[in-house]
Amino acid sequence: MTTTTVHDLVPVALRRQWAAQGHYPDRDLYDLFAVRVFLHPSRTAVIDDDGELTYSQLNELALRMAANLRERGVRPGDVVAVQLPNCRYAVAADLAVAALGGVVLPFPVGRGEHEARSLVTRSGAVGVIADDLPDAWSTVSLVAPADVVEPVRSDPHGPARILVSSGSEAEPKMVLYSHNALLGGRGAFVGRLIPPGEELRALFLVPLASSFGSNGTTVTLARHGGTLVLQSKFSVESTVELIARARPTHLFGVPTMFKMLLDQPGDYSSIRVIAPGGAQLDAATAEACREVFDAIVVNVYGSADGVNCHTALDDPPHRGAGRPNPAVASILVVDEALRPVPTGVVGEIIARGPMSPLRYVDDDLNARYRTPDGWVRTGDLGVFDAEGYLSVVGRRKDIVIRGGANISPAEVEQALAAHPSIRDVACVGVPDELMGERLCACLVVSAPVTVEELGEFLGGLSRFKHPEHLLVLPEFPLTPAGKVDRDALRVLARRERR
């Protein structure tokens, strides 16, 4: 992929309009971060497992890493993949690539080798920054002995980052964002979560390499000049200790993490806002979070595709996904012909606004999910009430959301179909109190199989995508059109789990 000649699928006139309205900072990611370094060099930028770094120290680390990348041949417009846990080096890698005018492609630790190779190959990445990846890739070391470099000024409307979203595809979707869309659109989302007069100290329990985690380096540091609190791996005990030590004001995580923290006593007095992403937080858990953490719980609906809507800090509970913020993304609920439906009528959710990405890396996804005038089709079903609040009522996609992580049934089905004992396979989600959903593989088999055996067979696939339940049937129920009736399979799978 050549990122220097990217065609933005949002009309130029709209981008200019959003810039004129003040929705864009019109600076590149590193340039805006450098402003923060100049204004408060001694302020704490990152707290991680190894201690604290000031803005000045983080800047030095980033520029040294940039020098190492340049020595390896990275030039403006090049894509550099990053697979690191949440730590100072992951943050510095984001900034280093931006300082060189490159495009960063982060993907979380734990992605299976097949998925990682797909991302690196399809993106055209010239190198990988990682702790441990196959020798066949050009792996860049974390410790850079080289001198610092002079940063490159990039076009704020140009490409800066590729977000990875499994979506409903067999291969992970890659979504290309500009500097302005990250700093402006996503920055406005986080800005609405900061109580007036307070500073942002954000603990990201999700990987910085995830879509939700992309609000870390770019938004927390460059846009808002806050402090980023990180841990390499989530665990209840270590997280409670980190909260007491680092005193974060905001927790960004998935519902499963908050459910686990509720049962662990700790000093949560610094927390002001809890922002769950990846899946909807059920009403009972949200109320428990308000009581235990004595904090505001916001409902966040969004995706890597450029969709975002959330409740405001002063909204009463149970207001769905909140009201759209035009500084982030306008949202419409439409019919099959993409015409807006009346209030109270369910339709497909589409979105467009300052947060809108430039495009998908793969052209076929642009044809399927982007309209000619720049709207993103989500495949999700929603409805607006009379006060303008959006409720998400279902998904046309058959995505299974396990602990906030998206699992594409199509990807798992394709892998399982190669098993010699499996005649037919369809994967569905079954409800789970802790994880939200778990994956059930519905099978027609020629010989007995077990969950453990399938786990070994799926060795190259990320562990969280492995089926955790099996439903073996003599044959699949079919719709009148002759397709596998997934709704019927879900009913059978849930009945089997009781």
C-alpha positions in Angstrom: 0.0 0.0 0.0 1.3 3.5 -0.9 0.1 5.8 1.8 1.5 8.9 0.2 -1.3 8.9 -2.5 -4.2 7.9 -0.4 -7.7 8.9 -1.6 -9.9 10.1 1.2 -13.4 8.8 0.9 -14.9 11.8 2.8 -15.6 14.7 0.5 -12.9 17.4 0.7 -15.5 20.1 1.2 -16.6 18.4 4.4 -13.1 18.0 5.8 -12.5 21.8 5.1 -15.8 22.6 6.8 -14.9 20.6 10.0 -11.5 22.3 10.0 -13.2 25.8 9.7 -15.5 24.9 12.6 -12.5 24.1 14.8 -13.0 20.4 15.0 -9.4 19.7 13.7 -6.2 21.0 15.3 -4.5 20.9 11.9 -1.3 19.6 13.3 0.3 16.2 12.9 0.5 13.8 15.8 4.1 14.3 16.7 4.0 18.1 16.2 1.1 18.4 18.7 2.9 16.1 21.1 6.0 18.3 20.8 3.9 21.3 21.8 3.0 19.4 25.0 6.7 18.7 25.6 7.5 22.4 25.3 4.7 23.5 27.6 5.3 21.0 30.4 8.5 19.0 29.9 8.5 17.8 33.6 4.9 16.6 33.7 4.5 12.8 34.0 3.6 11.4 30.6 3.6 7.7 31.2 3.3 5.5 34.3 4.0 1.8 33.5 5.4 -1.3 35.1 8.9 0.2 35.0 8.0 3.5 36.7 7.4 7.0 35.4 8.5 9.0 32.4 8.2 12.8 31.9 7.1 14.3 28.6 10.8 15.3 28.0 12.0 11.8 28.7 9.4 10.2 26.6 10.2 12.6 23.7 13.9 11.6 23.9 13.0 7.9 23.9 10.7 8.4 20.9 13.3 10.4 18.9 16.0 7.8 19.6 13.7 5.1 18.4 12.9 7.2 15.3 16.6 7.4 14.6 16.8 3.6 14.8 13.9 3.3 12.3 15.5 5.8 9.9 18.7 3.8 10.0 16.7 0.8 9.0 15.4 2.7 6.0 12.0 3.9 7.2 10.9 7.0 5.2 7.8 9.3 5.1 4.7 7.4 4.1 6.1 4.0 5.1 4.0 1.6 7.3 5.6 0.3 10.4 3.8 -2.5 12.3 4.0 -2.6 16.1 3.2 -5.5 18.4 4.0 -4.6 22.0 2.3 -4.8 25.4 1.1 -1.6 27.1 4.3 0.0 28.1 6.5 3.1 27.4 8.0 1.5 24.3 4.6 1.1 22.7 3.9 4.8 23.3 7.3 5.8 22.0 6.9 3.6 18.9 3.7 5.5 18.0 5.5 8.8 18.4 8.6 7.6 16.6 6.8 6.6 13.5 4.8 9.8 13.5 8.1 11.8 13.8 9.3 10.2 10.6 6.1 10.9 8.8 5.3 7.2 8.7 2.1 5.3 9.3 1.9 3.1 12.4 0.0 -0.2 12.4 -0.3 -1.5 16.0 -1.8 -4.9 16.7 -2.2 -6.5 20.1 0.1 -9.1 21.6 -1.6 -12.5 21.4 -2.8 -12.2 17.8 -2.1 -15.6 16.1 0.8 -15.8 13.7 -1.6 -16.2 10.8 -3.4 -13.0 11.6 -0.1 -11.1 12.3 1.4 -12.2 9.0 -1.8 -11.2 7.2 -1.7 -7.7 8.7 1.9 -7.1 8.0 1.7 -8.4 4.4 -1.5 -6.7 3.4 -0.5 -3.4 4.8 2.9 -3.4 3.0 4.7 -2.7 6.3 8.5 -2.2 5.9 9.3 -3.3 9.4 8.0 -4.6 12.7 8.7 -3.3 16.2 8.1 -6.2 18.5 9.5 -8.3 21.4 9.2 -11.6 19.7 8.2 -12.2 16.1 9.3 -14.7 13.3 12.8 -14.0 12.0 11.4 -13.6 8.5 10.2 -10.2 9.4 12.4 -7.1 9.7 12.2 -6.6 13.4 13.3 -3.3 14.8 15.0 -3.3 18.2 13.4 -1.4 21.1 16.6 0.1 22.5 17.9 2.6 20.0 21.5 3.6 20.4 21.4 6.1 17.6 21.2 9.9 18.0 17.9 11.6 17.8 16.6 12.9 14.5 14.9 16.0 13.2 11.1 15.3 13.0 9.3 15.5 9.7 6.2 17.7 9.4 3.3 15.7 8.0 0.1 16.8 6.3 -2.6 16.8 9.1 -5.1 15.4 6.6 -2.7 12.7 5.6 -2.4 9.1 6.9 -1.1 8.5 10.4 -2.4 5.2 11.8 -4.0 1.9 10.7 -6.5 0.6 13.2 -7.3 -3.1 13.2 -10.8 -4.4 13.5 -11.8 -8.0 13.1 -15.4 -7.0 12.2 -17.3 -9.7 10.4 -14.6 -10.5 7.9 -12.5 -13.7 7.8 -9.4 -11.4 7.6 -9.0 -8.5 10.1 -10.1 -5.2 8.7 -7.5 -2.4 8.5 -8.8 1.2 8.8 -6.6 4.1 7.8 -6.9 7.3 9.9 -5.5 10.8 9.4 -3.8 12.9 12.0 -6.8 15.2 12.2 -9.3 12.3 12.5 -7.4 10.9 15.5 -6.5 14.2 17.2 -9.7 16.0 16.3 -12.5 13.4 16.2 -11.3 10.9 18.7 -9.8 13.8 20.8 -13.3 15.4 21.0 -14.7 12.1 22.3 -12.3 11.9 25.2 -12.5 15.6 25.8 -16.2 15.2 26.6 -15.3 12.7 29.3 -13.0 15.1 31.2 -14.9 17.0 34.0 -14.4 20.8 33.7 -11.2 22.0 35.4 -9.7 18.5 35.9 -6.7 16.9 34.3 -6.8 13.5 32.5 -5.0 10.6 34.1 -6.1 7.7 31.9 -5.6 4.0 32.8 -6.1 1.9 29.7 -6.9 -1.6 30.7 -7.3 -2.5 27.0 -4.3 -2.8 24.6 -3.1 0.5 23.2 -3.0 -1.4 19.9 -6.8 -1.8 19.9 -9.3 0.6 18.5 -10.4 1.8 21.9 -6.8 1.9 23.1 -5.8 4.2 20.2 -7.3 7.0 22.4 -4.1 6.5 24.6 -0.9 7.9 23.0 -2.6 10.0 20.4 -5.4 11.5 22.3 -4.4 11.4 26.0 -0.9 12.8 25.4 -0.9 14.7 22.2 -4.4 16.2 22.3 -5.0 16.6 26.0 -1.6 16.7 27.6 -2.6 14.2 30.2 -0.9 11.2 31.9 -1.2 7.7 30.5 -1.3 4.8 33.0 -0.4 1.4 31.7 0.2 -2.2 32.7 1.6 -4.9 30.4 -1.1 -7.4 31.3 -4.4 -7.1 33.1 -4.9 -8.9 36.4 -7.3 -7.9 39.1 -4.7 -7.7 41.9 -2.1 -5.8 39.9 -4.7 -3.4 38.5 -6.0 -2.6 42.0 -2.5 -1.9 43.2 -1.8 0.3 40.2 -4.9 2.3 40.7 -3.9 3.0 44.3 -0.3 4.0 43.2 -1.0 6.0 40.0 -4.3 7.6 41.0 -6.0 7.5 37.6 -9.1 9.7 37.0 -10.4 7.6 34.1 -10.6 3.8 33.5 -10.9 2.6 29.9 -11.7 -1.1 29.7 -14.2 -3.8 28.6 -17.1 -4.8 30.8 -15.5 -8.1 31.8 -12.7 -6.2 33.5 -15.0 -4.0 35.4 -17.0 -7.0 36.6 -13.9 -8.6 37.9 -12.7 -5.4 39.7 -16.1 -5.1 41.5 -15.2 -8.1 43.6 -11.8 -6.8 44.6 -11.5 -4.3 47.5 -9.2 -1.3 46.8 -8.7 2.4 46.9 -10.7 3.7 44.0 -11.1 7.3 45.3 -9.2 8.9 42.4 -11.6 7.5 39.8 -14.0 10.0 38.3 -15.1 8.3 35.1 -15.5 4.7 33.9 -15.7 4.2 30.2 -16.4 0.6 29.0 -15.9 -0.2 25.3 -16.1 -3.3 23.1 -19.5 -4.3 24.4 -22.4 -2.8 26.2 -22.2 -2.7 30.0 -25.4 -4.2 31.4 -27.5 -2.0 33.7 -26.9 -4.1 36.9 -23.1 -4.0 36.4 -23.2 -0.3 35.6 -25.1 0.5 38.8 -22.7 -1.6 40.8 -19.8 0.3 39.3 -21.4 3.6 40.3 -21.7 2.4 43.8 -18.4 0.7 44.3 -16.2 3.2 42.4 -18.3 6.3 43.2 -17.7 7.3 39.6 -19.7 8.3 36.5 -20.3 5.4 34.2 -20.6 6.4 30.5 -22.1 4.1 27.9 -19.8 4.0 24.8 -20.8 2.7 21.4 -18.1 2.8 18.8 -15.8 0.9 16.4 -12.5 1.2 14.5 -14.6 2.1 11.4 -15.2 5.7 12.6 -18.3 5.2 14.7 -18.8 6.8 18.1 -21.7 7.8 20.4 -21.7 7.9 24.2 -23.7 9.3 27.1 -22.6 12.6 28.6 -21.2 13.0 32.1 -24.5 14.6 33.2 -26.8 12.2 31.5 -29.1 10.1 33.7 -28.6 6.3 33.7 -30.2 4.1 31.1 -30.0 6.5 28.2 -28.8 3.9 25.7 -25.6 5.0 23.8 -26.3 8.7 24.4 -26.6 11.4 21.8 -24.2 11.9 18.9 -21.6 14.6 19.2 -21.1 16.3 15.8 -17.5 17.1 16.7 -16.9 13.4 16.7 -19.4 11.7 14.4 -22.9 12.4 13.1 -25.1 9.3 13.2 -28.2 8.4 11.1 -30.5 5.4 11.4 -31.5 4.4 7.8 -33.5 1.8 5.8 -32.2 -0.6 3.2 -32.0 2.3 0.7 -30.0 4.4 3.2 -32.9 6.8 3.7 -33.3 8.1 7.3 -36.1 6.4 9.2 -38.5 8.2 11.6 -37.9 8.5 15.3 -38.7 5.2 17.0 -38.1 3.1 14.0 -35.2 0.5 13.9 -32.8 0.7 11.1 -29.1 0.4 10.2 -26.7 2.8 11.9 -24.4 4.8 9.6 -21.9 7.4 10.7 -19.8 10.3 9.3 -17.9 13.1 10.9 -14.5 14.5 12.0 -13.6 11.1 13.3 -14.3 9.4 10.0 -11.2 7.4 8.7 -9.8 8.0 5.3 -10.6 4.6 4.0 -10.1 0.8 4.5 -6.8 -0.5 3.3 -8.6 -3.1 1.2 -10.6 -1.7 -1.7 -13.3 -4.3 -1.5 -14.2 -3.2 2.0 -14.6 0.4 0.8 -17.1 -0.7 -1.8 -19.1 -2.7 0.8 -19.0 -0.4 3.9 -18.4 3.2 2.6 -21.0 5.2 0.7 -20.0 7.6 -2.1 -20.5 10.6 0.2 -18.3 9.2 3.0 -20.8 7.5 5.4 -19.7 4.3 7.1 -22.2 1.4 7.1 -22.0 -0.4 10.4 -24.4 -3.3 9.9 -25.6 -2.5 13.5 -29.3 -1.9 14.2 -30.3 1.1 16.2 -33.2 3.5 17.0 -33.4 7.1 18.1 -36.0 8.2 20.8 -37.8 11.5 20.8 -35.0 13.2 22.8 -32.3 12.2 20.3 -30.8 9.3 22.3 -29.5 6.3 20.3 -30.1 2.7 21.4 -28.2 -0.1 19.7 -30.6 -3.0 19.5 -28.8 -5.7 17.6 -26.2 -6.5 15.0 -26.7 -7.7 11.4 -23.2 -9.0 11.7 -22.8 -12.2 13.5 -19.9 -11.0 15.6 -19.4 -12.7 19.0 -18.0 -10.3 21.6 -16.0 -12.2 24.2 -14.8 -9.9 27.0 -14.9 -6.9 24.7 -12.9 -8.7 22.0 -14.5 -9.3 18.6 -14.6 -12.8 17.2 -15.4 -13.3 13.6 -17.4 -16.6 13.3 -16.5 -16.7 9.6 -12.8 -16.8 10.4 -13.1 -19.6 12.9 -15.5 -21.6 10.7 -13.0 -21.5 7.8 -10.3 -22.8 10.0 -12.4 -25.6 11.6 -13.8 -26.7 8.2 -10.3 -28.1 7.4 -10.6 -30.6 10.3 -10.9 -34.1 9.0 -13.7 -35.1 11.4 -15.9 -32.0 10.7 -18.5 -32.2 8.0 -20.2 -28.9 8.6 -19.6 -26.0 11.0 -21.3 -22.8 12.1 -20.2 -20.7 15.1 -22.5 -18.7 17.3 -22.3 -16.8 20.5 -23.9 -18.0 23.8 -24.5 -15.6 26.7 -22.0 -15.7 29.6 -22.3 -13.8 32.9 -18.5 -13.0 33.1 -17.4 -12.7 29.5 -20.6 -11.4 27.9 -20.5 -14.1 25.2 -18.5 -17.2 24.5 -18.1 -19.0 21.2 -20.0 -22.2 20.5 -19.0 -24.3 17.5 -22.1 -26.1 16.1 -20.8 -29.2 14.3 -21.9 -32.0 12.1 -19.1 -34.6 12.5 -18.0 -37.9 11.1 -16.1 -38.8 14.3 -16.2 -37.5 17.8 -14.2 -34.3 18.6 -13.6 -32.4 21.8 -13.0 -28.7 22.7 -9.4 -29.5 23.6 -8.8 -31.3 20.3 -10.1 -28.3 18.4 -8.0 -25.9 20.4 -4.9 -27.8 19.4 -6.1 -27.9 15.8 -6.5 -24.1 15.8 -3.0 -23.5 17.1 -2.3 -20.6 14.7 -5.5 -18.7 15.6 -5.6 -16.3 18.6 -6.5 -18.2 21.7 -9.5 -16.0 22.6 -11.1 -17.1 19.3 -11.1 -20.8 20.1 -14.6 -22.3 20.7 -15.3 -22.9 24.3 -18.5 -24.9 23.8 -19.6 -27.6 21.3 -23.0 -28.4 19.9 -23.0 -31.6 17.9 -26.0 -32.2 15.6 -26.9 -34.8 13.0 -27.7 -32.0 10.6 -28.1 -28.2 10.7 -31.5 -26.5 10.6 -32.1 -24.6 7.4 -34.0 -21.5 6.4 -36.6 -21.6 3.6 -33.9 -20.3 1.3 -31.7 -23.3 2.2 -29.2 -21.4 4.3 -28.1 -22.5 7.7 -30.5 -21.0 10.2 -28.2 -19.3 12.7 -31.0 -18.1 14.9 -32.2 -21.6 15.4 -28.6 -22.7 16.2 -28.4 -19.9 18.8 -31.5 -21.2 20.5 -30.2 -24.8 20.5 -26.8 -23.7 21.8 -28.3 -21.7 24.6 -30.7 -24.5 25.6 -27.7 -26.9 25.6 -25.8 -24.6 28.0 -28.6 -24.6 30.6 
